[in-house]
């Protein structure tokens, strides 16, 4: 039973890591788009 909980905790930890990575990627992409817009305005 405890082993199962540990496994699930690890699984959840991985999910959180993946979500953080995705969020970073999205943020980076957004910044890139904003930079491109700024460059287009100049």
Secondary structure, DSSP 4 states (H G I P E B T S, - for coil): -HHHHHHHHHHHHHHHHHHHHHHHHHHHHHHHHHHHHHHHH-
